[in-house]
Amino acid sequence: MPARRTTAKGYDTARKLRKEPTPAERKLWAHIRNDQLGVNFRRQHAIGNFIPDFVCIKKKLILELDGSQHLEQVEYDTERTKYFETLGYKVIRFWNNQVMNDINGVIKVIQFELKNETRI
């Protein structure tokens, strides 16, 4: 039997987060869901003790959206990023206001990363 990627609590938390997306998460999801960028993204997908906002398993790419609370949790975010990187993921962070005010620029950054990824 394969190892579980998280705990039962992690799955429950991810499920709850998917039910209550932030406005920025909702907006980005509308642009990346259903393979619109040529790859499948999952939202609020538990990996270990962490739940990234969006993840493309195939390309090992994680998208994180940060609001003002992230200004006060830099160490925690750094720990999360390092953990994901140990698993081979590339983490890209966007501020919520970037998503809300320049979604086309955000999508271009994601497309660039998907085309130019050198992981794996």
C-alpha positions as CSV (number, residue, x, y, z in Angstrom):
1,M,0.0,0.0,0.0
2,P,1.5,3.4,-1.0
3,A,2.3,5.9,1.7
4,R,-0.3,8.6,2.5
5,R,0.7,12.1,1.5
6,T,-0.8,13.6,4.6
7,T,-2.9,12.8,7.7
8,A,-6.7,12.5,7.9
9,K,-6.7,16.0,9.5
10,G,-4.7,17.3,6.6
11,Y,-7.3,16.0,4.1
12,D,-10.1,17.5,6.2
13,T,-8.4,20.9,6.4
14,A,-7.8,20.9,2.6
15,R,-11.4,20.0,2.0
16,K,-12.6,23.0,4.1
17,L,-10.2,25.4,2.4
18,R,-11.5,24.3,-1.0
19,K,-15.0,25.2,0.1
20,E,-14.0,28.8,1.2
21,P,-11.6,30.2,-1.4
22,T,-10.4,33.8,-1.1
23,P,-11.4,36.2,-3.9
24,A,-7.8,35.9,-5.3
25,E,-7.9,32.1,-5.2
26,R,-11.3,32.1,-6.9
27,K,-10.0,34.4,-9.7
28,L,-6.8,32.5,-10.3
29,W,-8.6,29.1,-10.3
30,A,-11.0,30.4,-13.0
31,H,-7.9,30.9,-15.2
32,I,-6.0,27.7,-14.5
33,R,-8.7,25.0,-13.9
34,N,-9.7,22.4,-16.5
35,D,-6.2,22.2,-18.1
36,Q,-6.5,25.7,-19.5
37,L,-2.7,26.1,-19.4
38,G,-2.2,22.6,-20.8
39,V,-1.6,20.9,-17.4
40,N,-3.8,19.9,-14.5
41,F,-3.7,22.0,-11.3
42,R,-5.2,21.0,-8.0
43,R,-6.3,23.5,-5.4
44,Q,-5.7,23.1,-1.7
45,H,-4.0,19.8,-2.2
46,A,-2.4,18.5,1.0
47,I,1.3,17.5,0.8
48,G,2.8,16.4,4.1
49,N,1.8,18.8,6.9
50,F,1.2,21.7,4.4
51,I,-1.6,22.6,2.0
52,P,-0.4,24.7,-1.0
53,D,-3.0,26.9,-2.7
54,F,-2.4,25.3,-6.1
55,V,-0.2,22.5,-7.3
56,C,0.6,20.9,-10.6
57,I,1.8,17.4,-9.7
58,K,3.0,16.6,-13.2
59,K,5.3,19.7,-13.5
60,K,6.1,19.8,-9.8
61,L,4.9,23.4,-9.6
62,I,3.2,25.1,-6.6
63,L,1.5,28.4,-6.7
64,E,1.0,30.3,-3.5
65,L,-1.1,33.4,-3.1
66,D,-0.2,35.7,-0.2
67,G,-2.2,38.3,1.6
68,S,-1.0,40.8,4.1
69,Q,-0.9,38.1,6.9
70,H,2.2,36.7,5.1
71,L,4.2,39.8,6.0
72,E,4.1,38.5,9.6
73,Q,4.8,34.8,8.9
74,V,8.0,35.0,6.7
75,E,9.7,32.2,8.7
76,Y,6.7,29.8,8.3
77,D,6.5,30.5,4.6
78,T,10.2,29.9,4.2
79,E,9.9,26.6,6.0
80,R,7.0,25.6,3.7
81,T,8.9,26.5,0.6
82,K,12.0,24.6,1.7
83,Y,9.9,21.5,2.5
84,F,8.3,21.6,-1.0
85,E,11.7,22.1,-2.6
86,T,13.0,19.0,-0.9
87,L,10.2,17.1,-2.7
88,G,11.3,18.6,-6.0
89,Y,8.7,21.3,-6.3
90,K,9.2,24.8,-7.5
91,V,7.2,27.4,-5.5
92,I,6.0,30.6,-7.1
93,R,4.4,33.2,-4.8
94,F,2.1,36.0,-5.9
95,W,0.5,38.7,-3.8
96,N,-3.3,38.7,-3.8
97,N,-3.3,42.2,-5.3
98,Q,-1.2,40.9,-8.2
99,V,-3.9,38.3,-9.0
100,M,-6.7,40.8,-8.6
101,N,-5.1,43.6,-10.6
102,D,-2.9,41.9,-13.2
103,I,-4.2,38.4,-13.8
104,N,-2.8,38.4,-17.3
105,G,0.7,39.1,-15.9
106,V,0.3,36.3,-13.3
107,I,-0.8,33.8,-16.0
108,K,2.2,34.8,-18.2
109,V,4.6,34.1,-15.3
110,I,3.0,30.7,-14.7
111,Q,3.1,29.9,-18.5
112,F,6.7,30.8,-18.6
113,E,7.6,28.6,-15.7
114,L,5.6,25.7,-17.2
115,K,7.5,26.0,-20.5
116,N,10.9,26.5,-18.9
117,E,10.8,24.2,-16.0
118,T,14.1,22.3,-15.4
119,R,13.2,20.2,-12.4
120,I,12.9,16.4,-12.2
